Amino acid sequence: MKWSGMLMKDLELRLISELMKNCKRSDRELAKSLGVSQPTVTRTLHRPEKEGYIRQYSAIPDFSKRGYELMGFTFVKMKMNLSSGEQKEIKEFLDRFAKEHPHAELIAVQGIGLNKDYAFVTFFKDFADYSETQRVAREVPYSDINSFESFLVDLKDPNLIRTLSMSAIAKHILTSRKPALT
């Protein structure tokens, strides 16, 4: 499988998949599950880490047990096509906003769809926290204040279909790969 110019060896893909399922495992445990030696795991990790294909190792907590009741998907439309200077101004505003109004933002990205330009995935302590964050977020330069739309998830709902996890993506990496050429 090719990841942005890097031909991934089968062992690298399997190793990344295992780490996505549980990054806390030792090289020795990973080696055992992959059927290779511990030094091979250590060596194999070097290239994807060095080239930035592994950005960080993280745990995914149970956010509801950490006091977050809601996860919000917020979509925003900007007023016009923005120049690089205006986009920089928005990024600087958002950086200041995050410092002045700490909140648990999982991702903030520019994209295409739903007649919106930006998407944010954020965790909130409660509905009041969500409302206050949305109120202040409407001050983002060049945003259309009438275009904010959110989809809220109750993190304590016992009927959640699938919680936040990397395991499904880890499995997909392995099932969608083509035979390695290296």
C-alpha positions in Angstrom: 0.0 0.0 0.0 1.2 3.5 -0.8 0.8 6.3 1.7 1.5 9.6 0.1 4.6 8.5 -1.8 5.9 6.0 0.7 5.6 2.4 -0.3 4.6 0.7 3.0 5.9 -2.8 3.6 3.5 -5.4 4.8 5.2 -5.5 8.3 5.0 -1.7 8.6 1.2 -1.8 7.8 0.6 -4.6 10.3 2.7 -2.8 12.9 0.8 0.5 12.5 -2.5 -1.4 12.6 -1.5 -3.1 15.9 -0.4 0.3 17.4 -3.7 1.9 16.3 -5.6 -0.8 18.3 -3.4 -0.3 21.4 -0.4 2.0 21.4 0.5 1.1 24.9 1.9 -2.4 24.0 5.6 -2.9 24.3 7.8 -3.8 21.4 8.1 -7.3 22.8 4.3 -7.7 22.9 4.0 -6.3 19.4 6.7 -8.7 18.1 4.9 -11.7 19.6 1.6 -10.8 17.9 3.3 -10.1 14.6 5.6 -13.2 14.7 8.9 -11.2 14.4 11.7 -10.4 16.9 11.6 -7.4 19.2 14.6 -5.7 17.5 12.7 -6.1 14.2 9.7 -4.2 15.6 12.0 -1.4 17.0 13.8 -1.1 13.6 10.6 -1.2 11.6 9.0 1.6 13.6 11.9 4.0 12.8 10.9 4.8 9.2 7.2 5.6 9.7 8.0 7.7 12.8 10.9 9.5 11.1 8.8 10.3 8.0 5.8 11.5 10.0 3.4 8.7 9.2 3.1 8.1 12.9 2.4 11.6 14.4 1.9 10.6 18.0 0.9 7.9 20.3 -2.3 8.6 22.2 -4.8 7.0 24.5 -8.5 7.5 23.8 -10.3 8.0 27.1 -13.9 7.4 27.9 -14.9 11.0 27.6 -18.1 10.6 29.5 -16.2 9.4 32.5 -14.0 12.5 32.2 -17.1 14.7 32.7 -18.0 15.4 29.0 -21.7 14.9 28.3 -21.8 15.9 24.6 -19.7 15.6 21.5 -20.6 18.2 18.9 -20.0 18.2 15.1 -20.2 21.9 14.1 -20.2 23.0 10.5 -19.6 26.6 9.4 -19.9 28.6 6.1 -17.6 31.5 5.4 -18.9 34.6 3.8 -16.7 34.5 0.7 -13.7 32.9 -0.9 -10.9 33.8 1.4 -7.4 34.9 0.6 -4.4 33.3 2.2 -4.1 36.4 4.5 -7.8 36.1 5.6 -7.3 32.3 6.2 -4.3 33.2 8.3 -6.4 35.7 10.2 -9.0 33.0 10.9 -6.3 30.6 12.2 -4.8 33.3 14.4 -8.3 34.0 15.8 -9.0 30.4 16.5 -5.6 30.0 18.2 -6.4 33.0 20.5 -9.9 31.6 21.0 -8.5 28.3 22.2 -6.3 30.0 24.7 -9.0 32.3 26.0 -11.8 29.7 26.0 -10.2 26.3 26.6 -12.4 23.6 25.2 -11.9 20.0 24.1 -11.6 20.3 20.4 -10.7 17.0 18.7 -10.3 18.4 15.2 -10.9 21.7 13.2 -10.6 21.4 9.5 -11.4 23.2 6.3 -13.4 21.0 3.8 -16.2 20.8 1.3 -19.8 19.6 1.7 -23.2 20.5 3.2 -22.7 24.0 1.8 -20.1 24.6 4.6 -16.4 25.4 4.6 -15.2 24.3 8.1 -16.0 21.4 10.5 -15.2 21.1 14.2 -15.5 18.1 16.4 -15.6 19.2 20.1 -16.4 17.6 23.5 -18.5 19.6 25.9 -19.1 19.3 29.7 -22.8 20.1 29.2 -25.3 22.0 27.0 -24.4 25.3 28.7 -20.7 24.7 27.8 -21.8 24.0 24.2 -24.0 27.1 24.0 -21.2 29.4 25.4 -18.6 28.0 23.0 -21.0 28.4 20.0 -21.8 32.0 21.1 -18.2 33.0 21.2 -17.3 31.0 18.1 -19.7 33.2 16.0 -17.1 35.9 16.3 -14.8 34.1 13.9 -13.8 36.6 11.2 -15.6 36.1 7.8 -18.0 33.5 9.2 -21.7 33.7 8.3 -23.2 33.7 11.7 -26.5 32.3 10.3 -24.7 29.2 8.9 -23.5 27.5 12.1 -25.1 24.0 12.3 -24.4 21.4 14.9 -25.1 17.7 15.5 -24.8 16.8 19.1 -24.1 13.3 20.5 -25.1 12.4 24.1 -22.0 10.5 25.3 -23.9 8.8 28.1 -26.5 7.3 25.7 -26.4 3.5 26.2 -27.3 3.0 22.6 -24.2 4.5 21.0 -23.5 2.5 17.9 -19.7 2.7 18.0 -17.5 4.8 20.3 -14.5 6.7 19.2 -11.8 4.2 18.5 -9.0 3.6 15.9 -9.6 -0.2 15.8 -12.0 -0.1 12.8 -9.5 2.0 10.8 -6.7 -0.3 11.9 -8.6 -3.3 10.5 -9.5 -1.5 7.3 -5.8 -0.7 6.7 -5.1 -4.4 6.6 -8.1 -5.5 4.6 -7.8 -2.9 1.9 -4.1 -3.3 1.3 -2.7 -4.6 -1.9 0.1 -7.2 -1.9 3.4 -5.5 -1.0 5.9 -5.0 -3.8 8.9 -4.6 -1.5 
